[in-house]
Amino acid sequence: MIGKRRILVTGGCGSIGSALVSRLIDDGWTVDVIDDLSSGSLDNILIENEKLLVSYLGMDVDDLTSNDSVREKKPLHVLIGDCGSPYVLTTIRRGDYDVVAHLAAVSSIPPTIQDPSWSTKINVSTTVEIAHMCAASKKTRLIFASSSAVYGEMRFAVSESSLCEPVSPYGAQKLAAENIIGTIVRFSSLNSVCLRLFNVYGPQQPAKGVGSGVISVWRENVEKGLHVKISTHKDGDVSRDFTHVDDVVQAFILMIEKSSVKRYSGDAFNVGTGVTTTLSDLAHIMCVQLKSISPKIFSGYRQGDVLMTLSDSSKIRSEVDWRSEISLQEGLRRVLSV
C-alpha cells in the first residue's frame, strides 16, 4: 500500500472533487475515486498516467479484485460507476477506508426541480446509505459536502445556528441528508462533518450541464463575443459569496485531519469568504480582466434561486483556523488565465 492513509472520494472527477484528489495525492494519501461521469470528467484528474488506475463498475467482481495487485502500486484508482452500488457500499462497510469524502450529488437546482424524486434518491438516499456503511465499519470517518442552499433566503451573513428554510428541492435534500447523518450518529460511533459550501468556482468547472457555474458560463460567452446574461431577482440585484475551489479544498483537508483526533457528530461548518458580490459587479470584473466589452443583458431569476448568499465562517475558523485566502479578483485571475 502506498501511503498509510486511504480515502474514498465520491464525485472525485468533478470540479471540486478532482481538486481535492490532487491535493490528497500530494499529501501522500492513497485515493480511490468513484464517479459516474454524469457531470465530472476524467480530464479533470491531473495526474501522471503511471500513478493512475481506471476501472469500470460493470466489470466482473473477479476482474475488479484482480486489479488489487496493480492497485497496490498506484496512489490513485478511479472507478467509473454509481457510488451507491453494492460493490462500493461493501468496500466502505468492511473498513477499507479511513475517510469517505462524499461530494457526489445532483449539484444544481434546476434538475432537482425538474425531477425531485430522482434527485432525492441521489442526494438523500445514497448519502444515507454511505453514512450507514461508514457507521457499520466502526472506523471510517465521513466528510459530507453540503450546501449553503440549506439556508434559503439570506438577508445577512448566516451562521450555522441560523434558521434553515430551503427554497429549492436541492437545499431541502442537502438539509435532509445532514439531519439523517445526525441521527445515525446518535445510534452509532460514526464520526462525521457536514461542510456547507458557498458558491464554489474554479478552473475545472464546466460551462454547460449539471455543475456549471456563472463564472465558467460567462467566461465562455465572453471569449466567443457573446452577451453576458445577468440574472435578476424580484427583490433586487443577485449577489453571491464566491469561494475559490482551493480554499474549499483546504477546508476539506483541515477537517479530515482534525476528525482523526476528534469525534464529530455530524457538525455543520460554513465554508465561504464572508464577502458577497453582485452579478453586475462580477460581470464588470470579468470583462476588465478579459479585456472585453461584451454586451450585458438582464433576465429573470431562476426558480429556486435566492437573492443573496453570504457566509459567516467564524465557526470553522475557530475550529481549524480555516479562512478564505483567495480574493475574488485573484481567484478570477487564476481561473481566467487557464
N, C-alpha and C positions, 0 to 999 in steps of 0.2 A: 504493500500500500504506500503510495506517495503521499506523504503528509500524515499527521497524526489525527487530523480532524476531517470529517466528511459531512457534506451538506447537500441537501436536495433543494434546487431552486425551480419551482414550478413557474411556467411562463418565462423561462430564462432566455428565450430568443426575442423577447420584446425589448422596447427601448430602455426601460428601467432594468429589467431582469438581466439583459446582456451586459449592461454597465456594472451591475453588481457581480456578475460572474467574472468579469475581467479583474475586478478588484480582489475577489476571493482567491483567484488563481495566483495573483501577485503576492497575496498574503500567505500562500502556502497551503491552502485548503485543497482537498480532493473534492471535486464538484460533479454532481450529477444534475442534469437538466432534463425536465420533461416539458414538452411544448407541442401543441397540435398544429402550430404554424398558421392558425386562423388569423392572427394579426401580427405575429412575430415573423422573423426571417433568420435562416441560418447565416445569412450575410452579416447579421449583427454580431455574430460571435467572432471577435477579432483576436484570434489565437492561431499559432502556427499549427499546421496540419498534423505534425508529429506528436503534438500534445493532445489531439482530439480524436475521440471515437464516436461515430454516429451509428445508432441502431434504430430500428423501426418496431413499434409495438406489435405490428402484425406478424412479426417473426415468431416461429415456434419458440416456446419457453426453453427448449433444449438449445436452440440456436443462441438465444439471449444469454443463457448460462454459459455457453461455450465461449462467449466474449469475455468472461471473467479474467482469464489469464492475460488477455490483451489489455483489459481494463486496468489491471494492476500496474501497468507500465505507463499509463496516461493519466494526467491530472483531471481531464475533463471528458465526461461521457454525456452526449446529447441523445436522449431517447425521444423519438418523434411519436406522439400519441396523446391520449387523454390522461390527465393527471388523476382522474377519478377511477381509472381502470383497476381491476382486481390485482394485476401484477404490481402496479405502483403502490397501492394501499398495503399489499402484503410486505413489500420491502420496508415500508415505514413501520408497520406493526412489529416486525421481528427485530427492530432496533438497528437497522443498517446505518442510520444517520444520527449525528449529534444534533443537527438542526434541520428543520424544514423552513425555508423562506417561501411563503406561499403568495405569489404575485399573479398567478393565472386567474383571469377573470374576463367577463364581458365588461370592458373598462370604458364604456362610453354610454351616455344617457339615451340617445335615440333608439338603439337596439333593445334596450330594456323596456322602453315604452311600447315599441312595436310588438315585442313578444315577451311579456313579463314571466310567463310560465317557463319557457326555455331558459331565460337568463337567470331566473331564480334557482333552477337546478344547478347551474354552473356556479353562480355567485354565493349561494347559500348551502345547498345540499352537498356539493362536492367539498366545500370548505369544512363543513361539519364532519364529513367522513374523514378528511385528512386530520382534523383536530382529534377525532376519536381514535384514530390509529396512532397518533403521537402519544396520546394518553395511555393507550394499551401497551405501547413499547416500554413505558416506565422510564424512559431516558431521553427521548427526542424532544428538543425544545421547538416551539412554533413561533415564528415571526410572521404575522399576518399583515399584508398590505391592505389597509382600509382606505378611507377617503374622506376628505372634507365635506363631501356630499351628504354625510350623515347629519350635518347641522341644518341643512336647508337654508332659508334666507338669513343673511347676516347684516346687521346694521352697524356693527363694531367688531373689533377683534374678538374671536371666540376662543375660549379655553376649553379644556376637557370637561370642565364642570358646567359648561353652557348647555342649555336645553337643545336636545336633538329633535328636530322636526323636519325630516327629509321631504323634499317636494318632488322627487322622482323615484321610480322603482329602483334605480341604481343605488341611490342613497339609502333607501329602505332595506335593500338587500345587504349592503355592507353593514348597516346597523344591526340587522337580524343576525348576521354571521358573528359579529362581535358579541352580541348578547348570548348566543348559544355557546360560544367558546367560553364565556364567563361562567356559564352554568356547568359545563363539562369540568372546568377547573374545580368547582366545589365538590365534585364527587370523584376526583382523581388527583394524581400528582402532577398533572400537566403544568408545565412552565411555559407561559405564552405572553406575547406582547402584540398589541394592535397599533400599527403606525398609520395615523390619519394624514395622508399625503395631500398637499395643496398644489394643484395645477403644475405638475411636473413637465419640464421641457428639456430637450437635449438633442444632440446631433443625429441620433438613430430614430427619432420619432417620425412615423410615416406621414406623408401629406394626404393620403387617401385611406378610407376604410376605418374600421374599428381601431381605436388607439391613436388616430390622427389628432393633431393639436393645432391651435390657431397659428402658432409661430411657424410650424412646418408648412401649413397650407399657404400662409401669406408669403413665405419665402419663395415657394414655387411660383405663385402668381406674379410676384414682383419680378422674378428672373425671366418670366415669359412675357412681361409687359402687360399683364392683365390687371384688372382692378383689385383693390383690397376691400373685401366685404366686411364691414364692421357691424356686428350685431348690436342692437339697442334693446333696452328693457323698458317695459311700460312705466317704470318709476325713475328712469334716468340712465346715465352712462354706465355701461357694464365695466366692472373692474375686477382684476384677478391678482391673487398672490402667486406670482410666477416663481417657481422654485427650480433651480438647476438640478439636473439629474445627479451630478457629482456630489452636491450637498445631501441629496436624498440617500445616495449610496453610503455616504459617511454615517448617516443616522442608522441605517441598517447594520453597518459594521459595529458601531458602538453598542447597539442594543444586543447584537449577537454575542459580543464579548461580555457585556455586563450580565446577561442572562446565564452565563456559565458560572457565575459566583453568587447570583441572587435569583430567588424564585419570584416570578411574576404571575399574577392571577388574571391574565387577560387584560392587563392595564393598557389604557389608550394613551397615546402620545401624539400631539400635533407635530407635523414636520412642514414648516413654512417659514417664509422670510420675515413676516410681520410688516410687509410693505405691499400695498395694493396699487395697481397701475391700470388706468383706464385703457380700453382698447384703442381709443383715439390716440392716446399718448404712445402706446406700443407701436401703432402703425407709423407714427411720425419718426420714432427712434429707428425702426427698421428701415424705413425709406432713406433716412440720412446715412445709416451705415452701409446700405446697399447702393447709395448714390442714385436713387430712383425717384421719379416723380409720378409714380403710379397713381391713377385716379382712385378716389375713395368713394364708396357708396355705402349707404346705411340700410340695414334691413331689420325686420322684426326679430325678436328674440326667440330662441328655440324653446319648445315645450320642455319643462323640467329644469331649465336654466335659472340661475339666481342672479340677482343684481350685482352682488359683490362677494368675494371671498377674501378673508383676512385672518391670519393666524396669530394667536398668542402662543408661542412655543416655549414659554418660560419653564414649563414642566420638564421637557426633555433636556433643556439647558441645565437645569438644576440636577437632573438625574445622571447625565453622562457628559456634561459640558459640551453639548452639541449646539451649534449656532450656524446660521446660514453665512457662508463666507463669500459667496459669489453674487455680486450685484447684477441687476438685470442688464445694465449696459455691458458689463464684462461677459455675462452669460451669452448674450446675443452675439458678441464678437466671436466667442468660441463656436457657436452654432453656425453662424453665417459664413465663417471662414472655411468651413469643412467642404 
